[in-house]
Amino acid sequence: MQANLRFAKLRAMDSAPTHTDVQTPATSGEPRDGVGRTIALVDDDKNILTSVSIALQAEGFVTRLYSDGEAALGALLDNPPDLAVFDIKMPRMDGTELLRRVRQHIDLPVIFLTSKDDEQDEEAGLEMGADDYIAKPFSLRLLVARIRAILRRNGDSGANGDPAAAIETGASIQRGRLVMDPTRHMVSWDGKNVSLTVTEFLILEALAVRPGVIKSRNQLMDAAYPDDVFVDDRTVDSHIKRLRRKFRMVDNQFSSIETLYGAGYSFTDG
């Protein structure tokens, strides 16, 4: 599938006290499209910090590791990274409070790591402006893919600003009042911008590519997640619910994502 091609080249992180900067040098013959980009990881779970850091270093990213929100806040404001990954449940200062304080000063792209039962926290974080969320336990390939996509959407063109290093993601899609730019992960409806997470974008894209065609939940999972990641039906339904709500914020008559009970979802461009 086209979406799964975007997860190609993803591979599979050193321990983290309060704060550490780490970069693995790129080896000859193996391009690293993360070179020159800095990712801040904030989580009280040392194992997660270690494994995520190693995966990002393998792609050439520099990682900054923090064990809690209080330790991270000042450093993020003093020297902002290109993107940050926050755990929601942390002692002293949780991820939503950290995001709120950071966003008072800088527009930092943020991905939340959540537990499966943290739906209310996910909603709060996304409404505050988090760019995406990933539920634990998660695939490292999925997290790296989401980081890459958000950096591209925010104007990243690859290592050292070289456009040739960017991953091609396809031509623009126009379906009636909907316009999608996969290269930048930008969406508009009736000329009004709609801010979507990467996952929401990929699900909408899968529906909009073939208007009127019913896509099952399994097909939408395949479009938005790598092959080795399992998500349940509730996760896809939650993404659809958020998609509808976001479009209704710019058009309260929006009804182009239809539910066909027992079959799946479809997009109509009428």
PyRosetta script that sets phi, psi and omega in degrees:
from pyrosetta import init, pose_from_sequence

init()
pose = pose_from_sequence("MQANLRFAKLRAMDSAPTHTDVQTPATSGEPRDGVGRTIALVDDDKNILTSVSIALQAEGFVTRLYSDGEAALGALLDNPPDLAVFDIKMPRMDGTELLRRVRQHIDLPVIFLTSKDDEQDEEAGLEMGADDYIAKPFSLRLLVARIRAILRRNGDSGANGDPAAAIETGASIQRGRLVMDPTRHMVSWDGKNVSLTVTEFLILEALAVRPGVIKSRNQLMDAAYPDDVFVDDRTVDSHIKRLRRKFRMVDNQFSSIETLYGAGYSFTDG")
pose.set_psi(1, 149.8)
pose.set_omega(1, -177.3)
pose.set_phi(2, -56.8)
pose.set_psi(2, -43.6)
pose.set_omega(2, -177.0)
pose.set_phi(3, -63.9)
pose.set_psi(3, -36.4)
pose.set_omega(3, -178.9)
pose.set_phi(4, -67.9)
pose.set_psi(4, -24.1)
pose.set_omega(4, 176.9)
pose.set_phi(5, -63.8)
pose.set_psi(5, -25.3)
pose.set_omega(5, -179.1)
pose.set_phi(6, -70.3)
pose.set_psi(6, -16.0)
pose.set_omega(6, -179.0)
pose.set_phi(7, -95.9)
pose.set_psi(7, 6.2)
pose.set_omega(7, 177.4)
pose.set_phi(8, -65.9)
pose.set_psi(8, 153.8)
pose.set_omega(8, -179.8)
pose.set_phi(9, 75.5)
pose.set_psi(9, -2.3)
pose.set_omega(9, -177.3)
pose.set_phi(10, -79.1)
pose.set_psi(10, 130.2)
pose.set_omega(10, 179.8)
pose.set_phi(11, -128.1)
pose.set_psi(11, 168.7)
pose.set_omega(11, 171.6)
pose.set_phi(12, -88.6)
pose.set_psi(14, 161.5)
pose.set_omega(14, -169.8)
pose.set_phi(15, -65.5)
pose.set_psi(15, 160.2)
pose.set_omega(15, -174.9)
pose.set_phi(16, -133.8)
pose.set_psi(16, 112.6)
pose.set_omega(16, 169.5)
pose.set_phi(17, -77.0)
pose.set_psi(17, -118.3)
pose.set_omega(17, 179.5)
pose.set_phi(18, -82.7)
pose.set_psi(18, -42.3)
pose.set_omega(18, -176.8)
pose.set_phi(19, -156.8)
pose.set_psi(19, 129.7)
pose.set_omega(19, 178.0)
pose.set_phi(20, -144.5)
pose.set_psi(20, 138.4)
pose.set_omega(20, 171.3)
pose.set_phi(21, -104.8)
pose.set_psi(21, 127.4)
pose.set_omega(21, -177.8)
pose.set_phi(22, -138.0)
pose.set_psi(22, 140.3)
pose.set_omega(22, 172.0)
pose.set_phi(23, -142.5)
pose.set_psi(23, 135.4)
pose.set_omega(23, 174.8)
pose.set_phi(24, -95.5)
pose.set_psi(24, 123.8)
pose.set_omega(24, -178.4)
pose.set_phi(25, -61.5)
pose.set_psi(25, 140.8)
pose.set_omega(25, 176.3)
pose.set_phi(26, -71.8)
pose.set_psi(26, 138.5)
pose.set_omega(26, 179.4)
pose.set_phi(27, -94.7)
pose.set_psi(27, 152.3)
pose.set_omega(27, -177.4)
pose.set_phi(28, -62.4)
pose.set_psi(28, 142.8)
pose.set_omega(28, 178.1)
pose.set_phi(29, 85.6)
pose.set_psi(29, -7.9)
pose.set_omega(29, 179.6)
pose.set_phi(30, -127.4)
pose.set_psi(30, 94.7)
pose.set_omega(30, -178.8)
pose.set_phi(31, -63.3)
pose.set_psi(31, 143.5)
pose.set_omega(31, 178.2)
pose.set_phi(32, -120.9)
pose.set_psi(32, 108.4)
pose.set_omega(32, -175.3)
pose.set_phi(33, -77.6)
pose.set_psi(33, 0.4)
pose.set_omega(33, 176.7)
pose.set_phi(34, -96.0)
pose.set_psi(34, -1.7)
pose.set_omega(34, -175.1)
pose.set_phi(35, -57.4)
pose.set_psi(35, 130.8)
pose.set_omega(35, 178.6)
pose.set_phi(36, 89.6)
pose.set_psi(36, -4.9)
pose.set_omega(36, 179.3)
pose.set_phi(37, -104.1)
pose.set_psi(37, 140.1)
pose.set_omega(37, -177.3)
pose.set_phi(38, -113.4)
pose.set_psi(38, 129.4)
pose.set_omega(38, 179.6)
pose.set_phi(39, -117.9)
pose.set_psi(39, 125.5)
pose.set_omega(39, 175.9)
pose.set_phi(40, -94.4)
pose.set_psi(40, 131.6)
pose.set_omega(40, 178.8)
pose.set_phi(41, -115.5)
pose.set_psi(41, 125.1)
pose.set_omega(41, -178.1)
pose.set_phi(42, -124.8)
pose.set_psi(42, 110.6)
pose.set_omega(42, -177.2)
pose.set_phi(43, -161.9)
pose.set_psi(43, 141.0)
pose.set_omega(43, 178.8)
pose.set_phi(44, -85.1)
pose.set_psi(44, -1.0)
pose.set_omega(44, 178.0)
pose.set_phi(45, -95.0)
pose.set_psi(45, 108.8)
pose.set_omega(45, -176.5)
pose.set_phi(46, -60.9)
pose.set_psi(46, -36.3)
pose.set_omega(46, -178.6)
pose.set_phi(47, -65.0)
pose.set_psi(47, -39.3)
pose.set_omega(47, 178.2)
pose.set_phi(48, -66.9)
pose.set_psi(48, -44.4)
pose.set_omega(48, 177.4)
pose.set_phi(49, -57.1)
pose.set_psi(49, -42.8)
pose.set_omega(49, -178.1)
pose.set_phi(50, -64.7)
pose.set_psi(50, -50.9)
pose.set_omega(50, -174.8)
pose.set_phi(51, -68.5)
pose.set_psi(51, -41.5)
pose.set_omega(51, 179.1)
pose.set_phi(52, -66.0)
pose.set_psi(52, -41.1)
pose.set_omega(52, -179.7)
pose.set_phi(53, -61.2)
pose.set_psi(53, -43.3)
pose.set_omega(53, -179.8)
pose.set_phi(54, -62.9)
pose.set_psi(54, -43.2)
pose.set_omega(54, 179.9)
pose.set_phi(55, -62.4)
pose.set_psi(55, -40.7)
pose.set_omega(55, 179.6)
pose.set_phi(56, -71.4)
pose.set_psi(56, -39.4)
pose.set_omega(56, 176.8)
pose.set_phi(57, -60.4)
pose.set_psi(57, -35.6)
pose.set_omega(57, 179.3)
pose.set_phi(58, -62.8)
pose.set_psi(58, -22.7)
pose.set_omega(58, 177.3)
pose.set_phi(59, -97.6)
pose.set_psi(59, 5.2)
pose.set_omega(59, 176.0)
pose.set_phi(60, 92.1)
pose.set_psi(60, 2.3)
pose.set_omega(60, 178.6)
pose.set_phi(61, -73.2)
pose.set_psi(61, 150.8)
pose.set_omega(61, 166.3)
pose.set_phi(62, -89.2)
pose.set_psi(62, 135.1)
pose.set_omega(62, 179.4)
pose.set_phi(63, -116.3)
pose.set_psi(63, 140.0)
pose.set_omega(63, 171.6)
pose.set_phi(64, -115.9)
pose.set_psi(64, 125.7)
pose.set_omega(64, -172.0)
pose.set_phi(65, -113.2)
pose.set_psi(65, 132.5)
pose.set_omega(65, -179.3)
pose.set_phi(66, -133.7)
pose.set_psi(66, 140.1)
pose.set_omega(66, -174.7)
pose.set_phi(67, -89.7)
pose.set_psi(67, -10.6)
pose.set_omega(67, 176.3)
pose.set_phi(68, -162.4)
pose.set_psi(68, 168.9)
pose.set_omega(68, -175.8)
pose.set_phi(69, -65.4)
pose.set_psi(69, -39.0)
pose.set_omega(69, -179.7)
pose.set_phi(70, -63.5)
pose.set_psi(70, -40.7)
pose.set_omega(70, 179.3)
pose.set_phi(71, -66.2)
pose.set_psi(71, -30.1)
pose.set_omega(71, -174.7)
pose.set_phi(72, -85.3)
pose.set_psi(72, -31.9)
pose.set_omega(72, -167.0)
pose.set_phi(73, -54.6)
pose.set_psi(73, -56.9)
pose.set_omega(73, -177.0)
pose.set_phi(74, -60.8)
pose.set_psi(74, -41.3)
pose.set_omega(74, -178.7)
pose.set_phi(75, -65.7)
pose.set_psi(75, -39.2)
pose.set_omega(75, 180.0)
pose.set_phi(76, -64.8)
pose.set_psi(76, -37.5)
pose.set_omega(76, -179.6)
pose.set_phi(77, -76.2)
pose.set_psi(77, -37.2)
pose.set_omega(77, -178.9)
pose.set_phi(78, -71.0)
pose.set_psi(78, -36.6)
pose.set_omega(78, -175.8)
pose.set_phi(79, -144.2)
pose.set_psi(79, 78.9)
pose.set_omega(79, -172.8)
pose.set_phi(80, -61.7)
pose.set_psi(80, 136.8)
pose.set_omega(80, 173.2)
pose.set_phi(81, -80.2)
pose.set_psi(81, -178.9)
pose.set_omega(81, 176.4)
pose.set_phi(82, -77.7)
pose.set_psi(82, -27.8)
pose.set_omega(82, -179.7)
pose.set_phi(83, -162.4)
pose.set_psi(83, 153.5)
pose.set_omega(83, 178.9)
pose.set_phi(84, -129.8)
pose.set_psi(84, 149.0)
pose.set_omega(84, 175.4)
pose.set_phi(85, -118.1)
pose.set_psi(85, 117.7)
pose.set_omega(85, -177.4)
pose.set_phi(86, -112.0)
pose.set_psi(86, 132.6)
pose.set_omega(86, 164.3)
pose.set_phi(87, -74.5)
pose.set_psi(87, 144.0)
pose.set_omega(87, 178.3)
pose.set_phi(88, -77.4)
pose.set_psi(88, -48.4)
pose.set_omega(88, -174.9)
pose.set_phi(89, -90.4)
pose.set_psi(89, 102.6)
pose.set_omega(89, 177.9)
pose.set_phi(90, -139.8)
pose.set_psi(90, 149.9)
pose.set_omega(90, 176.3)
pose.set_phi(91, -72.5)
pose.set_psi(91, 160.5)
pose.set_omega(91, 176.1)
pose.set_phi(92, 70.7)
pose.set_psi(92, -52.7)
pose.set_omega(92, 175.1)
pose.set_phi(93, -149.6)
pose.set_psi(93, 117.8)
pose.set_omega(93, -177.3)
pose.set_phi(94, -81.4)
pose.set_psi(94, 176.0)
pose.set_omega(94, -174.3)
pose.set_phi(95, -65.6)
pose.set_psi(95, -36.3)
pose.set_omega(95, -179.6)
pose.set_phi(96, -68.0)
pose.set_psi(96, -39.7)
pose.set_omega(96, 177.8)
pose.set_phi(97, -68.0)
pose.set_psi(97, -38.3)
pose.set_omega(97, 176.8)
pose.set_phi(98, -62.1)
pose.set_psi(98, -44.8)
pose.set_omega(98, 178.6)
pose.set_phi(99, -61.4)
pose.set_psi(99, -43.4)
pose.set_omega(99, -179.4)
pose.set_phi(100, -58.9)
pose.set_psi(100, -45.2)
pose.set_omega(100, -177.7)
pose.set_phi(101, -70.2)
pose.set_psi(101, -39.4)
pose.set_omega(101, 179.3)
pose.set_phi(102, -63.9)
pose.set_psi(102, -44.8)
pose.set_omega(102, -175.4)
pose.set_phi(103, -70.1)
pose.set_psi(103, -12.5)
pose.set_omega(103, 173.1)
pose.set_phi(104, -69.3)
pose.set_psi(104, -18.5)
pose.set_omega(104, -173.4)
pose.set_phi(105, -122.8)
pose.set_psi(105, -37.5)
pose.set_omega(105, -176.0)
pose.set_phi(106, -138.5)
pose.set_psi(106, 155.3)
pose.set_omega(106, 178.3)
pose.set_phi(107, -97.9)
pose.set_psi(107, 80.8)
pose.set_omega(107, -175.6)
pose.set_phi(108, -97.4)
pose.set_psi(108, 124.9)
pose.set_omega(108, 174.6)
pose.set_phi(109, -62.4)
pose.set_psi(109, 133.9)
pose.set_omega(109, -174.8)
pose.set_phi(110, -136.7)
pose.set_psi(110, 136.0)
pose.set_omega(110, 170.2)
pose.set_phi(111, -111.7)
pose.set_psi(111, 133.8)
pose.set_omega(111, 176.0)
pose.set_phi(112, -93.9)
pose.set_psi(112, 140.4)
pose.set_omega(112, 166.1)
pose.set_phi(113, -101.6)
pose.set_psi(113, 125.9)
pose.set_omega(113, -174.5)
pose.set_phi(114, -129.4)
pose.set_psi(114, 162.1)
pose.set_omega(114, 169.3)
pose.set_phi(115, -86.1)
pose.set_psi(115, 160.8)
pose.set_omega(115, -176.7)
pose.set_phi(116, -64.7)
pose.set_psi(116, -22.7)
pose.set_omega(116, -178.1)
pose.set_phi(117, -99.1)
pose.set_psi(117, 19.2)
pose.set_omega(117, -176.4)
pose.set_phi(118, -102.8)
pose.set_psi(118, 35.7)
pose.set_omega(118, -173.3)
pose.set_phi(119, -60.2)
pose.set_psi(119, -39.4)
pose.set_omega(119, 179.2)
pose.set_phi(120, -64.5)
pose.set_psi(120, -40.1)
pose.set_omega(120, 177.9)
pose.set_phi(121, -66.1)
pose.set_psi(121, -38.3)
pose.set_omega(121, 177.2)
pose.set_phi(122, -60.2)
pose.set_psi(122, -47.4)
pose.set_omega(122, 179.9)
pose.set_phi(123, -58.3)
pose.set_psi(123, -46.7)
pose.set_omega(123, -178.9)
pose.set_phi(124, -62.2)
pose.set_psi(124, -44.3)
pose.set_omega(124, -178.9)
pose.set_phi(125, -64.6)
pose.set_psi(125, -43.2)
pose.set_omega(125, 179.8)
pose.set_phi(126, -66.3)
pose.set_psi(126, -37.7)
pose.set_omega(126, 178.5)
pose.set_phi(127, -68.2)
pose.set_psi(127, -27.2)
pose.set_omega(127, 176.7)
pose.set_phi(128, -78.4)
pose.set_psi(128, -11.6)
pose.set_omega(128, 175.8)
pose.set_phi(129, 114.9)
pose.set_psi(129, 12.0)
pose.set_omega(129, 174.3)
pose.set_phi(130, -60.5)
pose.set_psi(130, 145.1)
pose.set_omega(130, -175.4)
pose.set_phi(131, -82.5)
pose.set_psi(131, -26.9)
pose.set_omega(131, 178.2)
pose.set_phi(132, -168.7)
pose.set_psi(132, 168.5)
pose.set_omega(132, 173.1)
pose.set_phi(133, -140.9)
pose.set_psi(133, 150.9)
pose.set_omega(133, 178.8)
pose.set_phi(134, -132.6)
pose.set_psi(134, 129.7)
pose.set_omega(134, -177.2)
pose.set_phi(135, -84.0)
pose.set_psi(135, 140.1)
pose.set_omega(135, 173.9)
pose.set_phi(136, -81.2)
pose.set_psi(136, 147.7)
pose.set_omega(136, -8.7)
pose.set_phi(137, -71.7)
pose.set_psi(137, 148.1)
pose.set_omega(137, -173.2)
pose.set_phi(138, -128.3)
pose.set_psi(138, 161.1)
pose.set_omega(138, 176.5)
pose.set_phi(139, -84.3)
pose.set_psi(139, 131.4)
pose.set_omega(139, 176.2)
pose.set_phi(140, -62.4)
pose.set_psi(140, -36.3)
pose.set_omega(140, 177.8)
pose.set_phi(141, -61.6)
pose.set_psi(141, -40.5)
pose.set_omega(141, 179.3)
pose.set_phi(142, -64.7)
pose.set_psi(142, -45.0)
pose.set_omega(142, -179.0)
pose.set_phi(143, -62.2)
pose.set_psi(143, -45.6)
pose.set_omega(143, 179.5)
pose.set_phi(144, -63.2)
pose.set_psi(144, -39.3)
pose.set_omega(144, 178.5)
pose.set_phi(145, -63.7)
pose.set_psi(145, -40.8)
pose.set_omega(145, 179.5)
pose.set_phi(146, -66.4)
pose.set_psi(146, -40.0)
pose.set_omega(146, 177.7)
pose.set_phi(147, -60.7)
pose.set_psi(147, -46.6)
pose.set_omega(147, 179.2)
pose.set_phi(148, -59.6)
pose.set_psi(148, -45.6)
pose.set_omega(148, -177.0)
pose.set_phi(149, -63.5)
pose.set_psi(149, -41.2)
pose.set_omega(149, -179.9)
pose.set_phi(150, -67.7)
pose.set_psi(150, -39.5)
pose.set_omega(150, 177.1)
pose.set_phi(151, -63.3)
pose.set_psi(151, -39.6)
pose.set_omega(151, 176.8)
pose.set_phi(152, -64.1)
pose.set_psi(152, -43.6)
pose.set_omega(152, -178.5)
pose.set_phi(153, -62.9)
pose.set_psi(153, -31.5)
pose.set_omega(153, -179.3)
pose.set_phi(154, -91.3)
pose.set_psi(154, 16.1)
pose.set_omega(154, 171.2)
pose.set_phi(155, 101.9)
pose.set_psi(155, 6.7)
pose.set_omega(155, 177.8)
pose.set_phi(156, -73.3)
pose.set_psi(156, 132.2)
pose.set_omega(156, 179.6)
pose.set_phi(157, -115.0)
pose.set_psi(157, 19.2)
pose.set_omega(157, 177.2)
pose.set_phi(158, 105.0)
pose.set_psi(158, -174.7)
pose.set_omega(158, -175.1)
pose.set_phi(159, -58.2)
pose.set_psi(159, 128.3)
pose.set_omega(159, 175.3)
pose.set_phi(160, 55.3)
pose.set_psi(160, 28.4)
pose.set_omega(160, 176.5)
pose.set_phi(161, 74.0)
pose.set_psi(161, 15.4)
pose.set_omega(161, -179.2)
pose.set_phi(162, -82.5)
pose.set_psi(162, 112.6)
pose.set_omega(162, -178.5)
pose.set_phi(163, -58.9)
pose.set_psi(163, -27.4)
pose.set_omega(163, -179.2)
pose.set_phi(164, -65.6)
pose.set_psi(164, -19.9)
pose.set_omega(164, -179.0)
pose.set_phi(165, -83.4)
pose.set_psi(165, -10.7)
pose.set_omega(165, 179.9)
pose.set_phi(166, -70.6)
pose.set_psi(166, 148.2)
pose.set_omega(166, 178.4)
pose.set_phi(167, -86.0)
pose.set_psi(167, 126.0)
pose.set_omega(167, 179.7)
pose.set_phi(168, -69.2)
pose.set_psi(168, 133.2)
pose.set_omega(168, -176.8)
pose.set_phi(169, -124.3)
pose.set_psi(169, 8.8)
pose.set_omega(169, 174.2)
pose.set_phi(170, 105.9)
pose.set_psi(170, 169.9)
pose.set_omega(170, -176.8)
pose.set_phi(171, -81.6)
pose.set_psi(171, 165.9)
pose.set_omega(171, 177.6)
pose.set_phi(172, -65.1)
pose.set_psi(172, 152.6)
pose.set_omega(172, -179.9)
pose.set_phi(173, -118.6)
pose.set_psi(173, 128.4)
pose.set_omega(173, 174.4)
pose.set_phi(174, -126.4)
pose.set_psi(174, 122.1)
pose.set_omega(174, 179.9)
pose.set_phi(175, -132.3)
pose.set_psi(175, 97.4)
pose.set_omega(175, -176.8)
pose.set_phi(176, 61.6)
pose.set_psi(176, -120.9)
pose.set_omega(176, -178.7)
pose.set_phi(177, -84.9)
pose.set_psi(177, -5.1)
pose.set_omega(177, -179.3)
pose.set_phi(178, -91.4)
pose.set_psi(178, 130.6)
pose.set_omega(178, 172.1)
pose.set_phi(179, -127.3)
pose.set_psi(179, 128.8)
pose.set_omega(179, 179.1)
pose.set_phi(180, -124.7)
pose.set_psi(180, 134.0)
pose.set_omega(180, 175.7)
pose.set_phi(181, -114.8)
pose.set_psi(181, 96.1)
pose.set_omega(181, -177.0)
pose.set_phi(182, -62.1)
pose.set_psi(182, -28.3)
pose.set_omega(182, -178.9)
pose.set_phi(183, -62.5)
pose.set_psi(183, -40.0)
pose.set_omega(183, -178.4)
pose.set_phi(184, -108.6)
pose.set_psi(184, 1.4)
pose.set_omega(184, -176.8)
pose.set_phi(185, 54.5)
pose.set_psi(185, 46.4)
pose.set_omega(185, 179.2)
pose.set_phi(186, -109.5)
pose.set_psi(186, 142.1)
pose.set_omega(186, -178.0)
pose.set_phi(187, -134.9)
pose.set_psi(187, 139.6)
pose.set_omega(187, 172.7)
pose.set_phi(188, -137.2)
pose.set_psi(188, 152.6)
pose.set_omega(188, 176.9)
pose.set_phi(189, -131.9)
pose.set_psi(189, 120.0)
pose.set_omega(189, -176.7)
pose.set_phi(190, 56.6)
pose.set_psi(190, 33.3)
pose.set_omega(190, 179.4)
pose.set_phi(191, 82.0)
pose.set_psi(191, 0.7)
pose.set_omega(191, 179.7)
pose.set_phi(192, -104.1)
pose.set_psi(192, 131.1)
pose.set_omega(192, -178.4)
pose.set_phi(193, -66.7)
pose.set_psi(193, 140.4)
pose.set_omega(193, 175.3)
pose.set_phi(194, -122.9)
pose.set_psi(194, 119.2)
pose.set_omega(194, -176.5)
pose.set_phi(195, -87.1)
pose.set_psi(195, 115.2)
pose.set_omega(195, -178.7)
pose.set_phi(196, -117.5)
pose.set_psi(196, 150.9)
pose.set_omega(196, 169.1)
pose.set_phi(197, -71.9)
pose.set_psi(197, 166.4)
pose.set_omega(197, 179.6)
pose.set_phi(198, -60.4)
pose.set_psi(198, -42.5)
pose.set_omega(198, -179.2)
pose.set_phi(199, -63.0)
pose.set_psi(199, -45.2)
pose.set_omega(199, 178.6)
pose.set_phi(200, -60.9)
pose.set_psi(200, -41.2)
pose.set_omega(200, 179.5)
pose.set_phi(201, -59.6)
pose.set_psi(201, -47.1)
pose.set_omega(201, -176.8)
pose.set_phi(202, -65.3)
pose.set_psi(202, -36.6)
pose.set_omega(202, 177.2)
pose.set_phi(203, -67.0)
pose.set_psi(203, -46.0)
pose.set_omega(203, 178.6)
pose.set_phi(204, -61.9)
pose.set_psi(204, -41.8)
pose.set_omega(204, 179.1)
pose.set_phi(205, -59.4)
pose.set_psi(205, -43.0)
pose.set_omega(205, 179.7)
pose.set_phi(206, -61.0)
pose.set_psi(206, -34.8)
pose.set_omega(206, 178.6)
pose.set_phi(207, -77.2)
pose.set_psi(207, -41.8)
pose.set_omega(207, -172.8)
pose.set_phi(208, -75.9)
pose.set_psi(208, -23.3)
pose.set_omega(208, -179.3)
pose.set_phi(209, -59.3)
pose.set_psi(209, -36.1)
pose.set_omega(209, 179.8)
pose.set_phi(210, -130.4)
pose.set_psi(210, 83.3)
pose.set_omega(210, -177.9)
pose.set_phi(211, -58.0)
pose.set_psi(211, 140.8)
pose.set_omega(211, 177.3)
pose.set_phi(212, 85.4)
pose.set_psi(212, -14.9)
pose.set_omega(212, 179.9)
pose.set_phi(213, -86.2)
pose.set_psi(213, 129.8)
pose.set_omega(213, -179.3)
pose.set_phi(214, -75.8)
pose.set_psi(214, 128.4)
pose.set_omega(214, 175.4)
pose.set_phi(215, -111.4)
pose.set_psi(215, 125.5)
pose.set_omega(215, 178.6)
pose.set_phi(216, -71.1)
pose.set_psi(216, 166.0)
pose.set_omega(216, 176.6)
pose.set_phi(217, -60.2)
pose.set_psi(217, -38.8)
pose.set_omega(217, 179.1)
pose.set_phi(218, -62.8)
pose.set_psi(218, -39.3)
pose.set_omega(218, 178.5)
pose.set_phi(219, -66.0)
pose.set_psi(219, -38.2)
pose.set_omega(219, 178.3)
pose.set_phi(220, -70.2)
pose.set_psi(220, -35.5)
pose.set_omega(220, 173.7)
pose.set_phi(221, -60.3)
pose.set_psi(221, -45.2)
pose.set_omega(221, -180.0)
pose.set_phi(222, -61.1)
pose.set_psi(222, -35.4)
pose.set_omega(222, -178.3)
pose.set_phi(223, -71.2)
pose.set_psi(223, -32.6)
pose.set_omega(223, -171.4)
pose.set_phi(224, -104.2)
pose.set_psi(224, -12.7)
pose.set_omega(224, -175.4)
pose.set_phi(225, -132.5)
pose.set_psi(225, 149.0)
pose.set_omega(225, 174.6)
pose.set_phi(226, -62.9)
pose.set_psi(226, 164.1)
pose.set_omega(226, -174.9)
pose.set_phi(227, -60.6)
pose.set_psi(227, -28.9)
pose.set_omega(227, -173.4)
pose.set_phi(228, -94.1)
pose.set_psi(228, 12.7)
pose.set_omega(228, -179.1)
pose.set_phi(229, -109.8)
pose.set_psi(229, 126.2)
pose.set_omega(229, 177.4)
pose.set_phi(230, -100.2)
pose.set_psi(230, 130.2)
pose.set_omega(230, 170.5)
pose.set_phi(231, -131.2)
pose.set_psi(231, 149.2)
pose.set_omega(231, -177.7)
pose.set_phi(232, -91.2)
pose.set_psi(232, 173.3)
pose.set_omega(232, -177.0)
pose.set_phi(233, -59.6)
pose.set_psi(233, -35.0)
pose.set_omega(233, -178.2)
pose.set_phi(234, -60.9)
pose.set_psi(234, -35.3)
pose.set_omega(234, -179.9)
pose.set_phi(235, -64.9)
pose.set_psi(235, -45.9)
pose.set_omega(235, 178.9)
pose.set_phi(236, -63.5)
pose.set_psi(236, -43.7)
pose.set_omega(236, 178.9)
pose.set_phi(237, -60.2)
pose.set_psi(237, -38.5)
pose.set_omega(237, 179.3)
pose.set_phi(238, -64.6)
pose.set_psi(238, -40.8)
pose.set_omega(238, 178.2)
pose.set_phi(239, -64.3)
pose.set_psi(239, -41.6)
pose.set_omega(239, 178.4)
pose.set_phi(240, -62.4)
pose.set_psi(240, -42.7)
pose.set_omega(240, 178.8)
pose.set_phi(241, -58.8)
pose.set_psi(241, -44.1)
pose.set_omega(241, -180.0)
pose.set_phi(242, -67.9)
pose.set_psi(242, -38.7)
pose.set_omega(242, 177.1)
pose.set_phi(243, -57.9)
pose.set_psi(243, -49.1)
pose.set_omega(243, -179.6)
pose.set_phi(244, -60.1)
pose.set_psi(244, -43.7)
pose.set_omega(244, -177.9)
pose.set_phi(245, -63.1)
pose.set_psi(245, -40.8)
pose.set_omega(245, -179.1)
pose.set_phi(246, -66.6)
pose.set_psi(246, -39.7)
pose.set_omega(246, 178.6)
pose.set_phi(247, -70.3)
pose.set_psi(247, -32.6)
pose.set_omega(247, 179.0)
pose.set_phi(248, -72.8)
pose.set_psi(248, -14.7)
pose.set_omega(248, 174.2)
pose.set_phi(249, -71.0)
pose.set_psi(249, -25.7)
pose.set_omega(249, 177.4)
pose.set_phi(250, -104.8)
pose.set_psi(250, -16.4)
pose.set_omega(250, 178.0)
pose.set_phi(251, -152.4)
pose.set_psi(251, 102.4)
pose.set_omega(251, -174.8)
pose.set_phi(252, -70.6)
pose.set_psi(252, -4.6)
pose.set_omega(252, 176.0)
pose.set_phi(253, -99.9)
pose.set_psi(253, 6.2)
pose.set_omega(253, -176.2)
pose.set_phi(254, -58.4)
pose.set_psi(254, 129.1)
pose.set_omega(254, 179.1)
pose.set_phi(255, -148.6)
pose.set_psi(255, 25.7)
pose.set_omega(255, -173.1)
pose.set_phi(256, -80.3)
pose.set_psi(256, -13.8)
pose.set_omega(256, 174.0)
pose.set_phi(257, -99.8)
pose.set_psi(257, 109.8)
pose.set_omega(257, -174.8)
pose.set_phi(258, -103.1)
pose.set_psi(258, 143.9)
pose.set_omega(258, 175.1)
pose.set_phi(259, -98.6)
pose.set_psi(259, 128.5)
pose.set_omega(259, 173.4)
pose.set_phi(260, -113.8)
pose.set_psi(260, 99.6)
pose.set_omega(260, -169.7)
pose.set_phi(261, -57.8)
pose.set_psi(261, 130.0)
pose.set_omega(261, -178.9)
pose.set_phi(262, 84.9)
pose.set_psi(262, -8.6)
pose.set_omega(262, -177.5)
pose.set_phi(263, -119.6)
pose.set_psi(263, -46.8)
pose.set_omega(263, -179.3)
pose.set_phi(264, 148.4)
pose.set_psi(264, -138.8)
pose.set_omega(264, -174.5)
pose.set_phi(265, -134.8)
pose.set_psi(265, 156.6)
pose.set_omega(265, 174.2)
pose.set_phi(266, -144.0)
pose.set_psi(266, 162.2)
pose.set_omega(266, 177.9)
pose.set_phi(267, -113.8)
pose.set_psi(267, 132.2)
pose.set_omega(267, 175.0)
pose.set_phi(268, -114.5)
pose.set_psi(268, 136.5)
pose.set_omega(268, -176.3)
pose.set_phi(269, -102.4)
pose.set_psi(269, 15.6)
pose.set_omega(269, -179.9)
pose.set_phi(270, -78.8)
pose.dump_pdb("model.pdb")
